[in-house]
Amino acid sequence: MRRSSGVSRKRLLPEITESPSESNRICSIVRAPGESLKMPLVAGYPYRFFGLNFISDRVIPGVSQASEITVECAIHLEFGKAPAAIRAPEYEDESVQANGEEYLFHFPGIGRIYVRGGEYMLIEQVDGADEVILWQLILGAGASIAGFRRGLVPIHASAVASGDHCVAFAGQSTAGKSTLAALLNGLGYDLHADDLCLADCSGEHVMVGSGVSELRLCDDAVGTAGWQDIEPYARHASAAKSVFRWNETRNASRRLQSIYVLEFASAGVEPGIYPITGIETLEALIDCLRLRLPLLLTGPAKRYFQLLTTLTRQVAMFRFVRPRDLQQSRYWTEYLAAHFEKESM
């Protein structure tokens, strides 16, 4: 497979290169929560991530706008006061309420995100909340729900491009998804998505749209990936992470070739790559979804599990077990790259 030269240091931008103007805004129709389609037209800024179109009434800092999108099927992002609660929740805990059509997330110190169906988000931001973290939640939990309601499978994964395909590395937080993507980028593989892959199983092949041009790396991973001389877009001191963004528009969707479920070696499991087969593929995929199982059980659960089954039949899945020692990361990254290059032949 042909690889690119990886992320260029010149392409990484610590700030927006140009200020948005009113000419960047487009007009769209917005529905308020619980209301039917209403007029008049309101302006917004167009973006495309994960194979979905978004229209926001605020600019996303440091992220390129889309040049062309289809307004009629866009997800609308509006900032204002979110509902205090949703009607008749089917699931509820301290952080979320859900009834299959409406979802209300609460993030202490950041804000609340209300999602209706796969078409609308209302964001209430806490005064002084970190803007970078807020957008990560909007384009993480919010986009996962919106994609889920549109029949997409939200996988907690990062992905890199490999020729015309992409390869995903799945796992929950601290599994090392972003670190692995950064190391593979150093080998010449372009980043396709970080932390979220929305898989479209409706066609002949499973497709994944490109995500936000962003990587979030812990301090140790920055050094391991050789990015210590690159100025990050932002720093999360509390999490000891740096956010790297580059102002680049990537709208292509790619066929998902394989998913590698990330694990660390232990006393009972040696480092290596092991195929996942049979019923274990469905179990492994559910463990790697970006949404908790109770949220998946709201709405058309039967249809959704049919999508999961379709994905596991069309996409090869493996367990990638490697040592925790970052000093060995480069060797095991090359080992992984050789494996998925061979699988693509």
Secondary structure, 3 states (H helix, E strand, C coil): CCCCCCCCCCCECCCCCCCCCHHHCEEECCCCCCCCCCCCCEEEEEEEECCEEEEECCCCCCCCCCCCCCHHHCEEEEECCCCCCCCCCCEECCCEEECCCEEEEEECCCEEEEEECCCEEEEEECCCCCHHHHHHHHHHHHHHHHHHHCCCEEECEEEEEECCEEEEEECCCCCCHHHHHHHHHHCCCCEEECCCEEEECCCCCCEEECCCCEEEEEHHHHHHHCCCCCCCCEEEHHHCEEEEEECCCCCCEEEEEEEEEEEECECCECCEEEECCCHHHHHHHHHCECCCHHHHCCCCHHHHHHHHHHHHHHCEEEEEEECCCHHHHHHHHHHHHHHHHHHCC
